[in-house]
Amino acid sequence: MEVTFKDVSLSYDGSREILHHLNFTIPEGTLVSILGPSGCGKSTTLMMISGLLAPTSGQIFFGDEDVTKQDALQRKVGMVFQNYALYPHLNVLDNIMFPLKMAKVPKPERKKKAIELAKLVHIEDQLDKKPGSLSGGQQQRVAIARALAKEPSLLLLDEPLSNLDARLRIEMRQEIRRIQQETGVTTIFVTHDQDEALHISDHIMVLNSGQIQQFSSAETLYDNPSNLFVAQFIGEPVINTLDIADFGDELKGQIDTELLKRTQKVGIRPEALQDHDTGAETLATITTKVKTFEKFGREKNALLDFNGKRLLTTEIEAEIAEGQELPLYLQKSGFYLFDQDGTRIFGGDQDA
Ligand SMILES: Nc1ncnc2c1ncn2[C@@H]1O[C@H](COP(=O)(O)OP(=O)(O)OP(=O)(O)O)[C@@H](O)[C@H]1O
């Protein structure tokens, strides 16, 4: 089901607005993550999609239908929460069948459907067990199967992986992707973990302070961040951020003078700082001094001093020693300028 927000705002108490004029469309059959720091309004947005919370103003559409005034039941959404919310006294099969029982689906039919779903989420060998004797990942599988039982219009997941350990999180995020692709159900996933969002989503909505910063694919967020917030929020290690005043004449002649005048902040991805000429477009060479150099496994992180500011690069090929001077090639790809509002004015696809 396609979901559209038209100018949706929300205030819990009538005075402080939490979400401001949200406008977006989630295309049918896609997996979309809502990503942002704690308190930015992710869960509130999801609750408005579900119908558990009504917007203060604006309209919500499922396809062409205005569902603003419909509750969660009418909207037929399936929800999975971080604490799974399984019924502890019911076994796995009964948990999955429960919504069908409530909907008065005849027993043989609901059993057949529940077994199909148990197979879909790979929990069919645990049907007689109670939730308490399952692992976190298994409980999450049951919760997803239960949410899918009534063939929901949407599957909504609120931080579903945050109670799992690191390895299980990776396994389960792949599973959520697989299940979404097998069922084709439009799925909306709330997370504060960029890694999770970047790996499973078709599109990512980046929220901050109740406003959409950017809504696009993971690749576009990384290569064409629309503003400084997105550039700093997406990417690991974090993008280097300098003031334009930290530069001397290095950028002069390379970038339009008018643009440089409007620039407040400069963003440089760690991989845009190379210690040799890679043949890719270079904007400038800059002189830095090595502060620390760490190598572990495939990772190489050099922390450098540039005009008294700190820069991180992951691209050192040569043997380097702490304290030495290091000239670096500043590549155009991964280099951005932002104006005083934080809007990107140079770098990436200029017209993105
Ligand atoms: N029931 C409520 N009544 C009043 N204010 C609320 C309520 N629920 C959330 N808020 C406030 O609304 C803002 C957004 O909260 P929300 O839970 O949507 O953020 P979030 O991005 O999901 O955060 P987190 O990642 O920490 O869960 C926060 O300032 C929060 O304190």
The ligand as a Tripos MOL2 file, in Angstrom:
@<TRIPOS>MOLECULE
LIG
   31    33     1     0     0
SMALL
NO_CHARGES

@<TRIPOS>ATOM
      1 N1          3.0030   10.5390   24.5700 N.pl3     1 LIG1
      2 C1          3.7840   11.6300   24.4920 C.ar      1 LIG1
      3 N2          3.4230   12.7800   25.1110 N.ar      1 LIG1
      4 C2          4.1950   13.8850   25.0190 C.ar      1 LIG1
      5 N3          5.3580   13.9470   24.3440 N.ar      1 LIG1
      6 C3          5.7860   12.8290   23.7150 C.ar      1 LIG1
      7 C4          5.0240   11.6150   23.7660 C.ar      1 LIG1
      8 N4          5.6770   10.6670   23.0460 N.ar      1 LIG1
      9 C5          6.8030   11.2700   22.5840 C.ar      1 LIG1
     10 N5          6.8610   12.5580   22.9890 N.ar      1 LIG1
     11 C6          7.9300   13.5280   22.6360 C.3       1 LIG1
     12 O1          7.9340   13.6750   21.2350 O.3       1 LIG1
     13 C7          9.2640   13.7590   20.7340 C.3       1 LIG1
     14 C8          9.4840   12.7000   19.6890 C.3       1 LIG1
     15 O2          9.3830   11.4200   20.3050 O.3       1 LIG1
     16 P1          9.4910   10.0640   19.4820 P.3       1 LIG1
     17 O3          9.3150    8.9360   20.4610 O.co2     1 LIG1
     18 O4          8.6130   10.1050   18.3110 O.co2     1 LIG1
     19 O5         10.9990   10.1510   19.0060 O.3       1 LIG1
     20 P2         11.9430    8.9980   18.4290 P.3       1 LIG1
     21 O6         12.6770    9.6180   17.3040 O.co2     1 LIG1
     22 O7         11.1610    7.7660   18.1340 O.co2     1 LIG1
     23 O8         12.9130    8.7910   19.6520 O.3       1 LIG1
     24 P3         13.6400    7.4580   20.2010 P.3       1 LIG1
     25 O9         14.6230    7.0310   19.1440 O.co2     1 LIG1
     26 O10        14.3340    7.9610   21.4240 O.co2     1 LIG1
     27 O11        12.5690    6.4540   20.4600 O.co2     1 LIG1
     28 C9         10.1830   13.6610   21.9410 C.3       1 LIG1
     29 O12        10.5430   14.9680   22.3400 O.3       1 LIG1
     30 C10         9.3000   12.9990   23.0000 C.3       1 LIG1
     31 O13         9.6830   13.4260   24.2770 O.3       1 LIG1
@<TRIPOS>BOND
     1     1     2 1
     2     2     3 ar
     3     2     7 ar
     4     3     4 ar
     5     4     5 ar
     6     5     6 ar
     7     6     7 ar
     8     6    10 ar
     9     7     8 ar
    10     8     9 ar
    11     9    10 ar
    12    10    11 1
    13    11    12 1
    14    11    30 1
    15    12    13 1
    16    13    14 1
    17    13    28 1
    18    14    15 1
    19    15    16 1
    20    16    17 2
    21    16    18 1
    22    16    19 1
    23    19    20 1
    24    20    21 2
    25    20    22 1
    26    20    23 1
    27    23    24 1
    28    24    25 2
    29    24    26 1
    30    24    27 1
    31    28    29 1
    32    28    30 1
    33    30    31 1
@<TRIPOS>SUBSTRUCTURE
     1 LIG1         1 GROUP 0 **** ****
